[in-house]
Each structure stands twice: as C-alpha cells, then as structure tokens.
Amino acid sequence: MPHFFSRLQEGNPRSITAMLLAVMLFSVMDSLIKALSAHYPPLQIAAMRGALTLPLIALWIQWRGAWAEVWRARWPLHLLRGGLVITMLVLFTYGVRGLPLTNAYTLMFFAPLLITVLAWPVLGERVPRAHWWAVGGGLLGVLVALRPSAEGFASWSGLAVLGAAVCYAVSAVVTRLSSRTDSKDSLVLWVMVILTVVAGALAAPQWLPLQAHHLALWAGLAASGFLAQLAITEAFRHGQASAVAPFEYTALAWSLGIDWLVWRQLPDAFTLLGGAIIVGSGLYVLRHEQVHATAEHP
C-alpha cells in the first residue's frame, strides 16, 4: 500500500487524471473507427483520420507559436513513422471490424512488451533478464487470447490486430529516436501530413462518398483523437512514465463497457485469461521499469 501511494505521488493527480481522460477518449475514437469500418475501407478511414485531425493540430501549433520547431525534422524517420502508422491503422481497422473492441485491445496491449524487446537492439538500452520472462509471458497471453483453433489463431482479424501491435511498437521506438532531435509538435504534425497524403492517395481508387448520417461520427473521430493526444501529452509531461503508464490498462474497462452497450458483446474466457496474462506481464515490466516506453496512440 505505501508503494501505491508513492506511485500516485510520482504521477500526481493531475497527470493521472489526464491519462484516464486520454484513455477514455482513445476508446471513444477506436469505437468510432469500428463503427465506420462497416461502411468504409480501412485506407479511407486512415486518410480521413489524418485529414480531419490535421487542421486541429495546425491551429494548436499556431496558437502556441511553435512553427519554428516544427521545421526541424529528421525526414527519413518521419517517413518511416508515417508508413508504420498507416499500416497500423489499416490493420487495426480491418481487425476491429471483425473483433469485439475488448479482444482487439487485449492483443494491442502486447505492444509495450515488444517495445521492451526493441529497446535493446535499436536504442541500446539494457533490458533486465526478468523483463524477457515478462515478454515470454505476454506472448503466452497472446496465444491464449488468439486460441490455437480455426476460429481463433487462424482468424485474419486477430492476426491483423497483432500486426497492428507490432507496427505500434516499432513506431514507438522510432518516435523515441526522433524525439532526441525533433519536437513533439513536429512528431505529431508530420505523421498526420503523411497519413493524409499517402493514405489518401492509396485510398483514392476505392474512395466511397461520405454519407450524411455519418458526419457526426467523423467529427467525433477527429475531436476525440485530437483531445486524447493533448491529454496523453499532458499526462507524461507532469508525471513519471512508470507511474502514469499503468493507467493505460483502464482501456480494457472502457472497451468492455462499449462492447456491451453498443454491440451487446462480451469477451469469452480465453480473451479474459489472455488479457490478464498480458496485462500482468506489462505491469511487471512497469513495476521494475528501467526501460521507459513513451506512450503514443495513432
């Protein structure tokens, strides 16, 4: 119990509240992606995610007078991040179309453990031996959640979300490399520019007209994604990553509620067991953290 209160103090109520708000908003955004995925191709949703959010980011940078920092950029890393984010969004959208949100989140939570694996060869950070055991435990949780059966492990939706988790992890490591020289505004702005232009060009041949009754969903997608990014930035700015990051797992509670209220879906025992193993492994790494992975959401 004393350890819990020391963690709370390190995170401080302001940063923890910001993290909880960010998780809620990201859950709303992902549920809107799931709803729109029944009507639009994944590439179009990715392009619209960028196009609708980009003006809000530009206004935010203008209001803060931060344009000078934006132009200092390591373009090869930005292009790599952009490609990873596009691939991640397309795979996640495809996967969440056929999976409950809770199942998708369970698999996506393997990404922080992958970041631990990548931190050693890419960033040159020492990874304690115990962390490798946690990664192995997380992989076991993934196998349990996917289920080695025709309708589980062989599910294209499940494999697509797992692919999205890999892209997320690689993107997070590339972000940490870029952040050594580039500003946060630069990182956010240029990935949205690349997302809009490249995904838009790829989606153009199969672009579908936007339906009027979906406009509120598109607006909600832009607003929730933008506000969530501000909230998570605020959370990590004022609190230690190791104290704030565990609250990201509250996304599972939101996904459970959204799945039930909107789609009347509940996860099965395999998903719950696999999720518990993955979350437990992730919390173990955070508890003994020497590798701090900066959270980022597409």
Sequence and secondary structure as in RCSB ss.txt:
>XXXX:A:sequence
MPHFFSRLQEGNPRSITAMLLAVMLFSVMDSLIKALSAHYPPLQIAAMRGALTLPLIALWIQWRGAWAEVWRARW
PLHLLRGGLVITMLVLFTYGVRGLPLTNAYTLMFFAPLLITVLAWPVLGERVPRAHWWAVGGGLLGVLVALRPSA
EGFASWSGLAVLGAAVCYAVSAVVTRLSSRTDSKDSLVLWVMVILTVVAGALAAPQWLPLQAHHLALWAGLAASG
FLAQLAITEAFRHGQASAVAPFEYTALAWSLGIDWLVWRQLPDAFTLLGGAIIVGSGLYVLRHEQVHATAEHP
>XXXX:A:secstr
 HHHHHHHHHHHHHHHHHHHHHHHHHHHHHHHHHHHTTTS HHHHHHHHHHHHHHHHHHHHHHHT HHHHT   H
HHHHHHHHHHHHHHHHHHHHHHHS HHHHHHHHTTHHHHHHHHHHHHH     HHHHHHHHHHHHHHHHHH SST
TTTT HHHHHHHHHHHHHHHHHHHHHHHTTTS HHHHHHHHHHHHHHHHHHHHGGG     GGGHHHHHHHHHHH
HHHHHHHHHHHHHS HHHHGGGGGGHHHHHHHHHHHHH     HHHHHHHHHHHHHHHHHHHT SS       
